Amino acid sequence: MTSPADPPPSAAARRRPSWASRNYSLLTASAVVTNLGSNGALIAASFAVLAAGGTAGDVGLVAAARTVPLILFLLIGGAVADRLPRHRVMVAANALNCVSQGLFAFLVLTGSPGLWQMMLLAGLGGAAQAFFNPAAEGMLLSTVTGEQAGRAFAVFRMATQGAAIGGTALGGAMIAAVGPGWVLAIDAAAFAVAGAMRAFLDVKHIPERVRSSGMLSDLREGWQEVASRPWLWGIVGAFSAINAVVAAAEAVYGPLVAEEHLGGAAPWGFALAGFGAGTVLGAVVMMRWKPRRLLFSGLLCVFPLALPSAGLAVPLPAWTLVAVMFVTGVSLEMFGVSWMTALHQEIPEEKFSRVSSYDWLGSLAMVPIATSLAGPAENAFGRSNALWGSAALIVVLTVAMLMIPDVRNLRRRSPDPVLAAEPATPGPPPEPHLTPAPAPSPLPSAQLSSPDAEGTGGRLG
């Protein structure tokens, strides 16, 4: 109840659920905008390289040019986001993404892109994401109250996953209609709009950062936070291998199986769309389900992640594979929300971005290695055996994670702690709270986001 001196809540505040603060709403809306643009731009970049006379190898070089800086700068990005106001780091990263994608679009539209230019611009975008991702996850998790954290994360992920599906479909249609250059230009505009929205985030409720002795000290402190929690480093370490074999199956073996056994690219596209639809349904489920044993329940949902590799090894008929991918998406999103909720509950707010950067690093570091070794593994063991091996590894690692005592024993606090969340209605700000999260397109923490897309939902989750 407000006092006579308190201003009445705005109309927008009255329409929002009690757990959806103004900051949360701005972050969700801006993430939807960038996911709509970035998922289409991911496809457009590949077609732009091919339209310029590039080969499949050149497409890989441009993708690597984005991924390598992303991996190299993640830890620094996490430390910076815990030193500076996170929303400023996000806005600066969005500005760099806007400029790099805008120049990429200009080169494509004028018909003069060189391979080195496209690689340079992709690298700038990857570096920007390395700073954006840890800051964004820290900012998101500091905007909700502990009691409704799971529901808030589920709604956020549902909105961003839906935007990713829509962005992919819209991007593909626009490339066919107007060419990849305009899709890249729209992505640049989306980053500009999202950056402007994030500039209006209110951070008065977040305590001022205490200056540390230096960057190395910050990184060491973040690592100590991870290393002191067996459930955290155990899951991040296991998912670094899981994400790697899933990425190899989906990026390398999946298209090959589709071409040789399923009738071409369309069935594989439907399968990936089924996975995306499943993630949306999984988020809907997690809006209501609040498992008491957060990580134990979540990790039980990771076992289905082995099904797509097994399905490709058989291989299953196209529509059966779509169903398998749909179930996998549902299960993985259920783990993802549980993971984010556990991090939100257990990690201090002032250290979240650094912890998040280690999570991101674990989620992405082995993916380029696995995708580059997928071809040699197929030659050495056969494609079917390589896929069965991937499925078996996922099962074994999931069992290993469940064997960690802290994983089995970590429970949802009741009532959940209220952290550094922005109040949903006018009044004094609540006490500070905590925050982390995880990744993945192919997965990650639970599901890896594409390096071209913004990741505020976490790879591990």
C-alpha positions, 0 to 999 in steps of 0.5 A: 500500500502506498502512502499519501506522499507516494506517487500513484503507479503508472498505467504501465506499472498497473498492467504489469504482473507484480514481479515484472519491474520496469527494468525487467520489461525493458530488458525483455522487450529489447532482447526480443528486438535484437533476437528478431534481427540477429537470428535473421542476420546469422543466415544473411551473413552466410549468404552474403559471403556466398554472394560475394563469390566465397566458398563454404570454407570462407563462410566458416572463416567469417563464423570463426572470426566472430567466435574467436574474439567472443571466447577470448574476451569473455572473462574480461567482459565479465570483470568489466561488467562487475566493475562498471554499471552493467547497463552502460556496458550493454549500451556500448556493446550494442553501439559497436554491434550496430556500427559493425553490422551497419558497415557489413550491410553497406559493403554488401549493398554496394557490392564490394565486400572483401573476405578480410573486411567481413571477417574484421566486422564479424570479429568486432561483433563477436568482441562486443558480444563478449562484453554484452553477454555477462553484463546482460545476464547480471542485469536481468537477474538483478531485476526480479525478486527471488520469490518469482524468479523462476516465473520471470526467467521462464517468461523472458526465455519464452519471449526471446526463444519465440523471437529467435524462431520468428527472426530466423523465419523472417530473415530467410524470407527477406533474404529471398525477397530483398537480399542479405544486405537489407537483413544485415541493415535491419539487424544494425537498426535493431541494435540501435533501438535496443541500445536506446531502450537499455539506456533508460534502465534504472540502476539506482537500486543497485549498490555502487561497486566497490573498487578492487585492486585490479582486473586480475584480482577481479578475475581471480575472485570470480574463479574462486566463486566458481571453484568453491561450488562443486555443483557450479564447476561440475555442471559448467565443465560437463556442459562444455563437452555436451555443448561441443558434441551437440554442436557437432551433431547439429551443425555438421552431421545433421545437414549431411544426414538430411541431405542423404536420407531425409530429402534435403535441407527442408526436413532438417529445418523443420527439425530445428524449428521443432526444437525451437517450438519445444523451448517455448513450451518448456518455458511455459511449463516452468512458469508454473512448475517450481521443483524443490530440488532445482538442479536434480530435477533440472538435470533429469531433463538433460537426458533427452538431449542425447535423443537427437544424436541417436535419432540421426545415427539411426536415422529416424524418418523426418517427422519422427526426428521433428518430434524428437527435437521438439521433446528435446527443446521442452526438456532442455528449457526446463533445465535452463530455467532451473539453472538460472533460478539456482544461480540467481539464488546462490551467487552474490549479485556483485559477482554475477557477471564474472561467474556468468563469463566463466559459464559462457566460456565453458559453454563455447570454448570446445564448440569450435574444436568439436565442429572442426573434428567432426569430419575426421571423426566420421572418417575414423569411426563412421558417422553412425558410430560418431553420433552414437558416441555423442549420445552415450557421452551426453548420458554418461556426463549427465549421470556424472553431474547427478552424482555430485552431492551438492547437485542432489542437495541444493534446494529452492529456498522458501521463501526465496530471498529477495535480491537487488530487484527493482521494485514493481511499484513505487516505494523503497527499493528492496535489499540487494540480491544475487544473480547468474545464468547460462546457453547456448542455439545448441546448448549449454548450459542448456542451450547455446545461443548463436554467437550472432544473437544476444545471449541473456538467457544463459548457455547452461540454461 
